[in-house]
């Protein structure tokens, strides 16, 4: 995957190690959030005031696309779909 | 806040377990407790605890974040409530 490298200023080895530790903890938490979301009804807010709802399936590691099922759109229900994360502002669900 | 996506993990980490207000590029505001900030996409995971139990989770994509403002610091209880929402029970002893 493309984990972005730390930006320049951090040359100290100790700092880099600490940075990696925090990065991995933040990332683990985010992946746990995706796991919690699997199979749930999720509301997606897209740009241009479009709101759609679907059952979340999976994400690619770069958080570029989400695979969803039963996507409810203003034009009808799409059985299977990929949503581009760059089109989204936010998404939400109940836990 | 265009630099939100380019912040360092230690800067994002300061927001974890804090109550924040996120302003998005479409000028909406969302409040909640920060569970994490994804270091890959800079997305913020906000949690609101519901009175009837359970929680409402709102994730704002990193590229849509304009500003994040801390409203209130969280305590240990908030930290452990957030953790227990997402972490399997056996994991809790290993996360500080």
N, CA and C atoms of all chains as a GROMACS GRO file, in nm:
protein
  573
    1UNK      N    1   0.084  -0.121   0.000
    1UNK     CA    2   0.000   0.000   0.000
    1UNK      C    3   0.087   0.125   0.000
    2UNK      N    4   0.026   0.237  -0.019
    2UNK     CA    5   0.099   0.364  -0.021
    2UNK      C    6   0.079   0.438   0.110
    3UNK      N    7   0.150   0.394   0.213
    3UNK     CA    8   0.150   0.467   0.339
    3UNK      C    9   0.239   0.589   0.318
    4UNK      N   10   0.184   0.706   0.336
    4UNK     CA   11   0.262   0.825   0.305
    4UNK      C   12   0.380   0.838   0.402
    5UNK      N   13   0.494   0.871   0.350
    5UNK     CA   14   0.614   0.887   0.430
    5UNK      C   15   0.604   1.013   0.514
    6UNK      N   16   0.674   1.015   0.625
    6UNK     CA   17   0.670   1.134   0.710
    6UNK      C   18   0.734   1.251   0.636
    7UNK      N   19   0.685   1.368   0.662
    7UNK     CA   20   0.733   1.483   0.586
    7UNK      C   21   0.860   1.542   0.648
    8UNK      N   22   0.964   1.533   0.574
    8UNK     CA   23   1.096   1.592   0.595
    8UNK      C   24   1.152   1.613   0.733
    9UNK      N   25   1.095   1.704   0.808
    9UNK     CA   26   1.157   1.757   0.929
    9UNK      C   27   1.201   1.651   1.030
   10UNK      N   28   1.132   1.536   1.033
   10UNK     CA   29   1.161   1.434   1.133
   10UNK      C   30   1.280   1.346   1.090
   11UNK      N   31   1.399   1.382   1.134
   11UNK     CA   32   1.515   1.301   1.098
   11UNK      C   33   1.562   1.218   1.216
   12UNK      N   34   1.525   1.261   1.335
   12UNK     CA   35   1.565   1.191   1.456
   12UNK      C   36   1.504   1.051   1.461
   13UNK      N   37   1.590   0.950   1.486
   13UNK     CA   38   1.546   0.810   1.482
   13UNK      C   39   1.439   0.781   1.587
   14UNK      N   40   1.458   0.834   1.707
   14UNK     CA   41   1.360   0.812   1.814
   14UNK      C   42   1.223   0.863   1.776
   15UNK      N   43   1.222   0.980   1.718
   15UNK     CA   44   1.096   1.040   1.674
   15UNK      C   45   1.026   0.955   1.570
   16UNK      N   46   1.104   0.900   1.477
   16UNK     CA   47   1.048   0.821   1.370
   16UNK      C   48   0.984   0.694   1.425
   17UNK      N   49   1.051   0.634   1.523
   17UNK     CA   50   0.997   0.514   1.584
   17UNK      C   51   0.864   0.543   1.654
   18UNK      N   52   0.862   0.653   1.728
   18UNK     CA   53   0.741   0.695   1.797
   18UNK      C   54   0.631   0.725   1.695
   19UNK      N   55   0.671   0.789   1.588
   19UNK     CA   56   0.576   0.822   1.482
   19UNK      C   57   0.513   0.696   1.423
   20UNK      N   58   0.597   0.594   1.401
   20UNK     CA   59   0.547   0.468   1.346
   20UNK      C   60   0.451   0.399   1.442
   21UNK      N   61   0.483   0.408   1.571
   21UNK     CA   62   0.398   0.346   1.672
   21UNK      C   63   0.258   0.411   1.673
   22UNK      N   64   0.258   0.543   1.670
   22UNK     CA   65   0.130   0.614   1.671
   22UNK      C   66   0.054   0.590   1.541
   23UNK      N   67   0.128   0.589   1.430
   23UNK     CA   68   0.065   0.564   1.301
   23UNK      C   69  -0.004   0.428   1.300
   24UNK      N   70   0.064   0.327   1.354
   24UNK     CA   71   0.005   0.194   1.352
   24UNK      C   72  -0.115   0.184   1.446
   25UNK      N   73  -0.109   0.255   1.558
   25UNK     CA   74  -0.226   0.251   1.647
   25UNK      C   75  -0.347   0.321   1.584
   26UNK      N   76  -0.322   0.436   1.523
   26UNK     CA   77  -0.430   0.508   1.455
   26UNK      C   78  -0.490   0.423   1.343
   27UNK      N   79  -0.401   0.357   1.269
   27UNK     CA   80  -0.445   0.275   1.156
   27UNK      C   81  -0.524   0.153   1.204
   28UNK      N   82  -0.477   0.089   1.309
   28UNK     CA   83  -0.548  -0.028   1.362
   28UNK      C   84  -0.690   0.013   1.402
   29UNK      N   85  -0.701   0.125   1.469
   29UNK     CA   86  -0.833   0.172   1.511
   29UNK      C   87  -0.923   0.197   1.390
   30UNK      N   88  -0.865   0.253   1.284
   30UNK     CA   89  -0.948   0.278   1.166
   30UNK      C   90  -0.994   0.148   1.102
   31UNK      N   91  -0.904   0.049   1.096
   31UNK     CA   92  -0.941  -0.080   1.039
   31UNK      C   93  -1.049  -0.147   1.124
   32UNK      N   94  -1.042  -0.130   1.257
   32UNK     CA   95  -1.146  -0.185   1.344
   32UNK      C   96  -1.280  -0.118   1.317
   33UNK      N   97  -1.274   0.011   1.285
   33UNK     CA   98  -1.396   0.083   1.249
   33UNK      C   99  -1.456   0.025   1.121
   34UNK      N  100  -1.370  -0.006   1.023
   34UNK     CA  101  -1.420  -0.065   0.898
   34UNK      C  102  -1.481  -0.204   0.924
   35UNK      N  103  -1.417  -0.281   1.012
   35UNK     CA  104  -1.470  -0.413   1.046
   35UNK      C  105  -1.608  -0.398   1.110
   36UNK      N  106  -1.621  -0.301   1.201
   36UNK     CA  107  -1.749  -0.279   1.270
   36UNK      C  108  -1.859  -0.240   1.170
   37UNK      N  109  -1.818  -0.179   1.061
   37UNK     CA  110  -1.913  -0.128   0.962
   37UNK      C  111  -1.960  -0.236   0.864
   38UNK      N  112  -1.883  -0.345   0.856
   38UNK     CA  113  -1.913  -0.451   0.758
   38UNK      C  114  -2.052  -0.509   0.779
   39UNK      N  115  -2.130  -0.514   0.671
   39UNK     CA  116  -2.264  -0.571   0.676
   39UNK      C  117  -2.370  -0.476   0.729
   40UNK      N  118  -2.329  -0.355   0.766
   40UNK     CA  119  -2.427  -0.259   0.820
   40UNK      C  120  -2.478  -0.164   0.712
   41UNK      N  121  -2.598  -0.109   0.740
   41UNK     CA  122  -2.652  -0.004   0.653
   41UNK      C  123  -2.573   0.124   0.680
   42UNK      N  124  -2.518   0.182   0.577
   42UNK     CA  125  -2.436   0.302   0.593
   42UNK      C  126  -2.493   0.413   0.503
   43UNK      N  127  -2.502   0.532   0.560
   43UNK     CA  128  -2.546   0.649   0.483
   43UNK      C  129  -2.421   0.720   0.431
   44UNK      N  130  -2.419   0.746   0.303
   44UNK     CA  131  -2.305   0.814   0.241
   44UNK      C  132  -2.349   0.952   0.195
   45UNK      N  133  -2.269   1.051   0.233
   45UNK     CA  134  -2.296   1.185   0.185
   45UNK      C  135  -2.192   1.218   0.080
   46UNK      N  136  -2.239   1.243  -0.042
   46UNK     CA  137  -2.148   1.272  -0.152
   46UNK      C  138  -2.151   1.421  -0.184
   47UNK      N  139  -2.061   1.463  -0.269
   47UNK     CA  140  -2.061   1.604  -0.310
   47UNK      C  141  -2.186   1.634  -0.392
   48UNK      N  142  -2.216   1.760  -0.409
   48UNK     CA  143  -2.337   1.805  -0.480
   48UNK      C  144  -2.465   1.760  -0.411
   49UNK      N  145  -2.458   1.751  -0.277
   49UNK     CA  146  -2.577   1.724  -0.196
   49UNK      C  147  -2.646   1.591  -0.228
   50UNK      N  148  -2.571   1.493  -0.271
   50UNK     CA  149  -2.628   1.361  -0.298
   50UNK      C  150  -2.611   1.273  -0.174
   51UNK      N  151  -2.720   1.210  -0.132
   51UNK     CA  152  -2.712   1.115  -0.021
   51UNK      C  153  -2.760   0.980  -0.068
   52UNK      N  154  -2.682   0.878  -0.041
   52UNK     CA  155  -2.722   0.742  -0.077
   52UNK      C  156  -2.700   0.650   0.044
   53UNK      N  157  -2.767   0.537   0.036
   53UNK     CA  158  -2.755   0.442   0.146
   53UNK      C  159  -2.724   0.305   0.087
   54UNK      N  160  -2.643   0.227   0.158
   54UNK     CA  161  -2.608   0.094   0.108
   54UNK      C  162  -2.554   0.009   0.221
   55UNK      N  163  -2.544  -0.121   0.194
   55UNK     CA  164  -2.482  -0.211   0.291
   55UNK      C  165  -2.333  -0.218   0.261
   56UNK      N  166  -2.252  -0.180   0.361
   56UNK     CA  167  -2.107  -0.177   0.341
   56UNK      C  168  -2.050  -0.318   0.334
   57UNK      N  169  -1.961  -0.341   0.236
   57UNK     CA  170  -1.897  -0.472   0.223
   57UNK      C  171  -1.751  -0.467   0.259
   58UNK      N  172  -1.675  -0.388   0.182
   58UNK     CA  173  -1.530  -0.386   0.202
   58UNK      C  174  -1.471  -0.258   0.145
   59UNK      N  175  -1.345  -0.234   0.185
   59UNK     CA  176  -1.272  -0.118   0.134
   59UNK      C  177  -1.138  -0.169   0.082
   60UNK      N  178  -1.079  -0.097  -0.014
   60UNK     CA  179  -0.941  -0.132  -0.048
   60UNK      C  180  -0.849  -0.065   0.055
   61UNK      N  181  -0.722  -0.107   0.058
   61UNK     CA  182  -0.635  -0.062   0.167
   61UNK      C  183  -0.606   0.088   0.163
   62UNK      N  184  -0.613   0.148   0.046
   62UNK     CA  185  -0.583   0.290   0.034
   62UNK      C  186  -0.703   0.379   0.062
   63UNK      N  187  -0.817   0.319   0.094
   63UNK     CA  188  -0.942   0.393   0.114
   63UNK      C  189  -0.974   0.476  -0.011
   64UNK      N  190  -0.969   0.411  -0.126
   64UNK     CA  191  -1.003   0.478  -0.251
   64UNK      C  192  -1.142   0.438  -0.297
   65UNK      N  193  -1.179   0.310  -0.272
   65UNK     CA  194  -1.310   0.260  -0.315
   65UNK      C  195  -1.373   0.175  -0.207
   66UNK      N  196  -1.506   0.185  -0.196
   66UNK     CA  197  -1.580   0.096  -0.107
   66UNK      C  198  -1.667   0.005  -0.194
   67UNK      N  199  -1.671  -0.122  -0.158
   67UNK     CA  200  -1.764  -0.213  -0.224
   67UNK      C  201  -1.889  -0.218  -0.137
   68UNK      N  202  -2.006  -0.193  -0.198
   68UNK     CA  203  -2.132  -0.192  -0.125
   68UNK      C  204  -2.237  -0.275  -0.199
   69UNK      N  205  -2.343  -0.313  -0.126
   69UNK     CA  206  -2.454  -0.388  -0.184
   69UNK      C  207  -2.584  -0.310  -0.164
   70UNK      N  208  -2.680  -0.338  -0.251
   70UNK     CA  209  -2.813  -0.275  -0.243
   70UNK      C  210  -2.803  -0.123  -0.226
   71UNK      N  211  -2.732  -0.063  -0.316
   71UNK     CA  212  -2.714   0.082  -0.314
   71UNK      C  213  -2.843   0.151  -0.355
   72UNK      N  214  -2.899   0.227  -0.261
   72UNK     CA  215  -3.025   0.296  -0.289
   72UNK      C  216  -2.996   0.436  -0.342
   73UNK      N  217  -3.024   0.455  -0.468
   73UNK     CA  218  -2.998   0.584  -0.532
   73UNK      C  219  -3.131   0.646  -0.576
   74UNK      N  220  -3.130   0.775  -0.610
   74UNK     CA  221  -3.253   0.837  -0.660
   74UNK      C  222  -3.304   0.769  -0.787
   75UNK      N  223  -3.218   0.695  -0.857
   75UNK     CA  224  -3.258   0.629  -0.981
   75UNK      C  225  -3.291   0.481  -0.962
   76UNK      N  226  -3.293   0.435  -0.837
   76UNK     CA  227  -3.327   0.296  -0.813
   76UNK      C  228  -3.221   0.224  -0.733
   77UNK      N  229  -3.240   0.094  -0.715
   77UNK     CA  230  -3.148   0.017  -0.632
   77UNK      C  231  -3.047  -0.057  -0.719
   78UNK      N  232  -2.920  -0.037  -0.687
   78UNK     CA  233  -2.811  -0.105  -0.757
   78UNK      C  234  -2.766  -0.221  -0.670
   79UNK      N  235  -2.775  -0.341  -0.724
   79UNK     CA  236  -2.746  -0.462  -0.644
   79UNK      C  237  -2.604  -0.460  -0.587
   80UNK      N  238  -2.507  -0.435  -0.670
   80UNK     CA  239  -2.366  -0.428  -0.625
   80UNK      C  240  -2.304  -0.303  -0.684
   81UNK      N  241  -2.219  -0.237  -0.608
   81UNK     CA  242  -2.158  -0.114  -0.659
   81UNK      C  243  -2.025  -0.085  -0.591
   82UNK      N  244  -1.945  -0.004  -0.658
   82UNK     CA  245  -1.825   0.052  -0.597
   82UNK      C  246  -1.846   0.201  -0.583
   83UNK      N  247  -1.818   0.253  -0.464
   83UNK     CA  248  -1.826   0.397  -0.443
   83UNK      C  249  -1.685   0.451  -0.434
   84UNK      N  250  -1.661   0.561  -0.505
   84UNK     CA  251  -1.529   0.624  -0.499
   84UNK      C  252  -1.523   0.712  -0.375
   85UNK      N  253  -1.423   0.689  -0.291
   85UNK     CA  254  -1.413   0.766  -0.167
   85UNK      C  255  -1.386   0.915  -0.194
   86UNK      N  256  -1.327   0.945  -0.308
   86UNK     CA  257  -1.302   1.088  -0.337
   86UNK      C  258  -1.432   1.164  -0.365
   87UNK      N  259  -1.539   1.090  -0.393
   87UNK     CA  260  -1.669   1.155  -0.414
   87UNK      C  261  -1.745   1.177  -0.284
   88UNK      N  262  -1.694   1.119  -0.176
   88UNK     CA  263  -1.766   1.126  -0.048
   88UNK      C  264  -1.716   1.239   0.039
   89UNK      N  265  -1.810   1.297   0.114
   89UNK     CA  266  -1.773   1.392   0.218
   89UNK      C  267  -1.766   1.317   0.351
   90UNK      N  268  -1.868   1.235   0.374
   90UNK     CA  269  -1.872   1.161   0.500
   90UNK      C  270  -1.961   1.039   0.485
   91UNK      N  271  -1.952   0.950   0.582
   91UNK     CA  272  -2.046   0.837   0.589
   91UNK      C  273  -2.073   0.808   0.735
   92UNK      N  274  -2.190   0.750   0.762
   92UNK     CA  275  -2.228   0.729   0.902
   92UNK      C  276  -2.311   0.603   0.918
   93UNK      N  277  -2.310   0.549   1.039
   93UNK     CA  278  -2.386   0.428   1.069
   93UNK      C  279  -2.409   0.418   1.219
   94UNK      N  280  -2.504   0.333   1.256
   94UNK     CA  281  -2.530   0.308   1.398
   94UNK      C  282  -2.454   0.185   1.442
   95UNK      N  283  -2.401   0.192   1.564
   95UNK     CA  284  -2.322   0.080   1.614
   95UNK      C  285  -2.383   0.030   1.743
   96UNK      N  286  -0.846   2.432   0.618
   96UNK     CA  287  -0.742   2.350   0.681
   96UNK      C  288  -0.690   2.249   0.580
   97UNK      N  289  -0.626   2.300   0.474
   97UNK     CA  290  -0.582   2.213   0.366
   97UNK      C  291  -0.470   2.121   0.412
   98UNK      N  292  -0.400   2.161   0.519
   98UNK     CA  293  -0.288   2.077   0.562
   98UNK      C  294  -0.331   1.962   0.652
   99UNK      N  295  -0.461   1.947   0.679
   99UNK     CA  296  -0.509   1.837   0.763
   99UNK      C  297  -0.456   1.702   0.712
  100UNK      N  298  -0.458   1.684   0.581
  100UNK     CA  299  -0.413   1.556   0.522
  100UNK      C  300  -0.263   1.534   0.537
  101UNK      N  301  -0.188   1.641   0.558
  101UNK     CA  302  -0.042   1.629   0.562
  101UNK      C  303   0.016   1.633   0.703
  102UNK      N  304  -0.072   1.625   0.802
  102UNK     CA  305  -0.023   1.632   0.939
  102UNK      C  306   0.048   1.502   0.978
  103UNK      N  307   0.129   1.511   1.083
  103UNK     CA  308   0.202   1.393   1.131
  103UNK      C  309   0.112   1.313   1.225
  104UNK      N  310   0.140   1.181   1.238
  104UNK     CA  311   0.059   1.097   1.327
  104UNK      C  312   0.050   1.154   1.469
  105UNK      N  313   0.162   1.211   1.519
  105UNK     CA  314   0.157   1.263   1.656
  105UNK      C  315   0.065   1.384   1.667
  106UNK      N  316   0.045   1.455   1.557
  106UNK     CA  317  -0.048   1.568   1.560
  106UNK      C  318  -0.193   1.518   1.557
  107UNK      N  319  -0.220   1.418   1.472
  107UNK     CA  320  -0.354   1.359   1.469
  107UNK      C  321  -0.387   1.295   1.603
  108UNK      N  322  -0.285   1.232   1.663
  108UNK     CA  323  -0.308   1.156   1.785
  108UNK      C  324  -0.360   1.245   1.898
  109UNK      N  325  -0.325   1.373   1.893
  109UNK     CA  326  -0.371   1.466   1.997
  109UNK      C  327  -0.523   1.479   1.999
  110UNK      N  328  -0.588   1.445   1.888
  110UNK     CA  329  -0.734   1.458   1.881
  110UNK      C  330  -0.806   1.333   1.932
  111UNK      N  331  -0.732   1.222   1.945
  111UNK     CA  332  -0.795   1.096   1.986
  111UNK      C  333  -0.850   1.109   2.128
  112UNK      N  334  -0.973   1.061   2.147
  112UNK     CA  335  -1.045   1.067   2.275
  112UNK      C  336  -1.085   1.210   2.316
  113UNK      N  337  -1.079   1.304   2.224
  113UNK     CA  338  -1.124   1.441   2.253
  113UNK      C  339  -1.257   1.464   2.182
  114UNK      N  340  -1.337   1.553   2.241
  114UNK     CA  341  -1.461   1.589   2.172
  114UNK      C  342  -1.430   1.707   2.079
  115UNK      N  343  -1.466   1.692   1.952
  115UNK     CA  344  -1.429   1.793   1.854
  115UNK      C  345  -1.548   1.837   1.769
  116UNK      N  346  -1.526   1.947   1.701
  116UNK     CA  347  -1.621   1.993   1.599
  116UNK      C  348  -1.545   1.996   1.467
  117UNK      N  349  -1.592   1.915   1.371
  117UNK     CA  350  -1.527   1.910   1.240
  117UNK      C  351  -1.611   1.992   1.142
  118UNK      N  352  -1.546   2.084   1.074
  118UNK     CA  353  -1.613   2.159   0.967
  118UNK      C  354  -1.567   2.102   0.834
  119UNK      N  355  -1.665   2.068   0.748
  119UNK     CA  356  -1.630   2.008   0.620
  119UNK      C  357  -1.626   2.113   0.509
  120UNK      N  358  -1.578   2.070   0.394
  120UNK     CA  359  -1.565   2.163   0.281
  120UNK      C  360  -1.700   2.214   0.233
  121UNK      N  361  -1.809   2.138   0.260
  121UNK     CA  362  -1.941   2.189   0.223
  121UNK      C  363  -2.004   2.266   0.341
  122UNK      N  364  -1.918   2.308   0.435
  122UNK     CA  365  -1.957   2.397   0.546
  122UNK      C  366  -2.054   2.334   0.646
  123UNK      N  367  -2.058   2.201   0.651
  123UNK     CA  368  -2.137   2.134   0.754
  123UNK      C  369  -2.047   2.115   0.876
  124UNK      N  370  -2.112   2.106   0.993
  124UNK     CA  371  -2.033   2.081   1.113
  124UNK      C  372  -2.080   1.954   1.181
  125UNK      N  373  -1.986   1.876   1.228
  125UNK     CA  374  -2.018   1.751   1.297
  125UNK      C  375  -1.940   1.747   1.428
  126UNK      N  376  -2.012   1.711   1.534
  126UNK     CA  377  -1.946   1.700   1.663
  126UNK      C  378  -1.942   1.555   1.708
  127UNK      N  379  -1.840   1.520   1.782
  127UNK     CA  380  -1.834   1.384   1.836
  127UNK      C  381  -1.699   1.359   1.900
  128UNK      N  382  -1.687   1.242   1.962
  128UNK     CA  383  -1.560   1.200   2.022
  128UNK      C  384  -1.476   1.134   1.914
  129UNK      N  385  -1.348   1.172   1.906
  129UNK     CA  386  -1.261   1.115   1.803
  129UNK      C  387  -1.211   0.977   1.848
  130UNK      N  388  -1.245   0.875   1.769
  130UNK     CA  389  -1.193   0.741   1.798
  130UNK      C  390  -1.055   0.727   1.734
  131UNK      N  391  -1.042   0.776   1.612
  131UNK     CA  392  -0.912   0.774   1.545
  131UNK      C  393  -0.912   0.867   1.425
  132UNK      N  394  -0.792   0.890   1.373
  132UNK     CA  395  -0.774   0.955   1.244
  132UNK      C  396  -0.692   0.858   1.160
  133UNK      N  397  -0.748   0.815   1.047
  133UNK     CA  398  -0.676   0.719   0.964
  133UNK      C  399  -0.551   0.785   0.906
  134UNK      N  400  -0.432   0.729   0.933
  134UNK     CA  401  -0.310   0.794   0.884
  134UNK      C  402  -0.292   0.784   0.732
  135UNK      N  403  -0.371   0.699   0.666
  135UNK     CA  404  -0.359   0.688   0.520
  135UNK      C  405  -0.449   0.790   0.450
  136UNK      N  406  -0.575   0.798   0.493
  136UNK     CA  407  -0.670   0.887   0.425
  136UNK      C  408  -0.700   1.014   0.505
  137UNK      N  409  -0.646   1.025   0.626
  137UNK     CA  410  -0.670   1.139   0.716
  137UNK      C  411  -0.817   1.152   0.756
  138UNK      N  412  -0.894   1.045   0.737
  138UNK     CA  413  -1.036   1.047   0.774
  138UNK      C  414  -1.054   1.044   0.926
  139UNK      N  415  -1.149   1.122   0.973
  139UNK     CA  416  -1.174   1.133   1.117
  139UNK      C  417  -1.295   1.048   1.154
  140UNK      N  418  -1.280   0.962   1.254
  140UNK     CA  419  -1.393   0.880   1.301
  140UNK      C  420  -1.450   0.945   1.427
  141UNK      N  421  -1.574   0.995   1.414
  141UNK     CA  422  -1.641   1.063   1.526
  141UNK      C  423  -1.749   0.973   1.584
  142UNK      N  424  -1.755   0.966   1.716
  142UNK     CA  425  -1.853   0.881   1.782
  142UNK      C  426  -1.943   0.966   1.871
  143UNK      N  427  -2.075   0.943   1.860
  143UNK     CA  428  -2.169   1.005   1.953
  143UNK      C  429  -2.238   0.892   2.029
  144UNK      N  430  -2.229   0.894   2.161
  144UNK     CA  431  -2.295   0.791   2.240
  144UNK      C  432  -2.444   0.823   2.250
  145UNK      N  433  -2.528   0.722   2.229
  145UNK     CA  434  -2.672   0.742   2.233
  145UNK      C  435  -2.726   0.709   2.372
  146UNK      N  436  -2.831   0.781   2.412
  146UNK     CA  437  -2.888   0.760   2.545
  146UNK      C  438  -2.943   0.619   2.562
  147UNK      N  439  -3.002   0.566   2.455
  147UNK     CA  440  -3.060   0.432   2.463
  147UNK      C  441  -2.953   0.323   2.458
  148UNK      N  442  -2.826   0.362   2.454
  148UNK     CA  443  -2.716   0.265   2.440
  148UNK      C  444  -2.672   0.260   2.296
  149UNK      N  445  -2.553   0.208   2.274
  149UNK     CA  446  -2.499   0.207   2.139
  149UNK      C  447  -2.445   0.343   2.101
  150UNK      N  448  -2.413   0.357   1.974
  150UNK     CA  449  -2.347   0.480   1.932
  150UNK      C  450  -2.376   0.509   1.786
  151UNK      N  451  -2.359   0.636   1.750
  151UNK     CA  452  -2.369   0.680   1.611
  151UNK      C  453  -2.227   0.715   1.567
  152UNK      N  454  -2.186   0.656   1.455
  152UNK     CA  455  -2.050   0.679   1.408
  152UNK      C  456  -2.053   0.758   1.278
  153UNK      N  457  -1.977   0.865   1.274
  153UNK     CA  458  -1.969   0.950   1.154
  153UNK      C  459  -1.823   0.961   1.114
  154UNK      N  460  -1.794   0.925   0.991
  154UNK     CA  461  -1.656   0.934   0.942
  154UNK      C  462  -1.649   1.045   0.837
  155UNK      N  463  -1.563   1.142   0.860
  155UNK     CA  464  -1.544   1.249   0.762
  155UNK      C  465  -1.415   1.220   0.686
  156UNK      N  466  -1.424   1.210   0.554
  156UNK     CA  467  -1.307   1.181   0.471
  156UNK      C  468  -1.204   1.293   0.485
  157UNK      N  469  -1.078   1.255   0.491
  157UNK     CA  470  -0.971   1.354   0.512
  157UNK      C  471  -0.973   1.469   0.413
  158UNK      N  472  -1.001   1.437   0.287
  158UNK     CA  473  -0.998   1.542   0.184
  158UNK      C  474  -1.112   1.642   0.200
  159UNK      N  475  -1.215   1.604   0.279
  159UNK     CA  476  -1.331   1.693   0.297
  159UNK      C  477  -1.322   1.775   0.425
  160UNK      N  478  -1.215   1.753   0.503
  160UNK     CA  479  -1.200   1.825   0.630
  160UNK      C  480  -1.146   1.966   0.605
  161UNK      N  481  -1.219   2.064   0.656
  161UNK     CA  482  -1.169   2.202   0.646
  161UNK      C  483  -1.106   2.246   0.778
  162UNK      N  484  -1.170   2.208   0.888
  162UNK     CA  485  -1.121   2.252   1.018
  162UNK      C  486  -1.163   2.155   1.128
  163UNK      N  487  -1.077   2.136   1.227
  163UNK     CA  488  -1.111   2.053   1.343
  163UNK      C  489  -1.079   2.132   1.468
  164UNK      N  490  -1.180   2.146   1.554
  164UNK     CA  491  -1.165   2.228   1.672
  164UNK      C  492  -1.195   2.141   1.794
  165UNK      N  493  -1.107   2.143   1.894
  165UNK     CA  494  -1.132   2.064   2.015
  165UNK      C  495  -1.229   2.139   2.106
  166UNK      N  496  -1.336   2.069   2.147
  166UNK     CA  497  -1.436   2.130   2.234
  166UNK      C  498  -1.409   2.094   2.380
  167UNK      N  499  -1.367   1.970   2.402
  167UNK     CA  500  -1.358   1.919   2.538
  167UNK      C  501  -1.264   1.800   2.539
  168UNK      N  502  -1.181   1.792   2.641
  168UNK     CA  503  -1.091   1.678   2.653
  168UNK      C  504  -1.162   1.558   2.711
  169UNK      N  505  -1.125   1.441   2.667
  169UNK     CA  506  -1.186   1.320   2.720
  169UNK      C  507  -1.109   1.266   2.838
  170UNK      N  508  -1.175   1.185   2.923
  170UNK     CA  509  -1.106   1.122   3.034
  170UNK      C  510  -1.089   0.972   3.005
  171UNK      N  511  -1.041   0.899   3.106
  171UNK     CA  512  -1.018   0.755   3.088
  171UNK      C  513  -1.147   0.680   3.057
  172UNK      N  514  -1.258   0.729   3.116
  172UNK     CA  515  -1.385   0.660   3.094
  172UNK      C  516  -1.426   0.669   2.946
  173UNK      N  517  -1.412   0.788   2.890
  173UNK     CA  518  -1.444   0.807   2.748
  173UNK      C  519  -1.353   0.718   2.662
  174UNK      N  520  -1.224   0.718   2.696
  174UNK     CA  521  -1.128   0.638   2.620
  174UNK      C  522  -1.167   0.491   2.622
  175UNK      N  523  -1.208   0.442   2.738
  175UNK     CA  524  -1.240   0.299   2.745
  175UNK      C  525  -1.376   0.269   2.682
  176UNK      N  526  -1.470   0.365   2.689
  176UNK     CA  527  -1.599   0.344   2.619
  176UNK      C  528  -1.577   0.337   2.468
  177UNK      N  529  -1.491   0.425   2.417
  177UNK     CA  530  -1.463   0.425   2.273
  177UNK      C  531  -1.398   0.294   2.233
  178UNK      N  532  -1.301   0.252   2.312
  178UNK     CA  533  -1.228   0.130   2.281
  178UNK      C  534  -1.321   0.009   2.282
  179UNK      N  535  -1.408   0.002   2.383
  179UNK     CA  536  -1.492  -0.117   2.394
  179UNK      C  537  -1.598  -0.124   2.284
  180UNK      N  538  -1.625  -0.010   2.218
  180UNK     CA  539  -1.719  -0.012   2.105
  180UNK      C  540  -1.661  -0.089   1.986
  181UNK      N  541  -1.530  -0.074   1.966
  181UNK     CA  542  -1.469  -0.127   1.844
  181UNK      C  543  -1.378  -0.248   1.866
  182UNK      N  544  -1.320  -0.258   1.985
  182UNK     CA  545  -1.220  -0.362   2.007
  182UNK      C  546  -1.287  -0.490   2.057
  183UNK      N  547  -1.240  -0.606   2.010
  183UNK     CA  548  -1.289  -0.730   2.068
  183UNK      C  549  -1.248  -0.736   2.215
  184UNK      N  550  -1.332  -0.798   2.297
  184UNK     CA  551  -1.314  -0.794   2.443
  184UNK      C  552  -1.173  -0.836   2.487
  185UNK      N  553  -1.117  -0.940   2.426
  185UNK     CA  554  -0.988  -0.991   2.467
  185UNK      C  555  -0.871  -0.896   2.443
  186UNK      N  556  -0.892  -0.795   2.358
  186UNK     CA  557  -0.784  -0.704   2.320
  186UNK      C  558  -0.757  -0.595   2.424
  187UNK      N  559  -0.854  -0.570   2.508
  187UNK     CA  560  -0.847  -0.449   2.589
  187UNK      C  561  -0.725  -0.442   2.679
  188UNK      N  562  -0.682  -0.556   2.730
  188UNK     CA  563  -0.569  -0.558   2.822
  188UNK      C  564  -0.440  -0.514   2.754
  189UNK      N  565  -0.435  -0.524   2.621
  189UNK     CA  566  -0.310  -0.496   2.551
  189UNK      C  567  -0.299  -0.352   2.502
  190UNK      N  568  -0.407  -0.277   2.506
  190UNK     CA  569  -0.398  -0.139   2.460
  190UNK      C  570  -0.398  -0.046   2.580
  191UNK      N  571  -0.302   0.046   2.581
  191UNK     CA  572  -0.292   0.134   2.697
  191UNK      C  573  -0.376   0.258   2.677
   0.00000   0.00000   0.00000
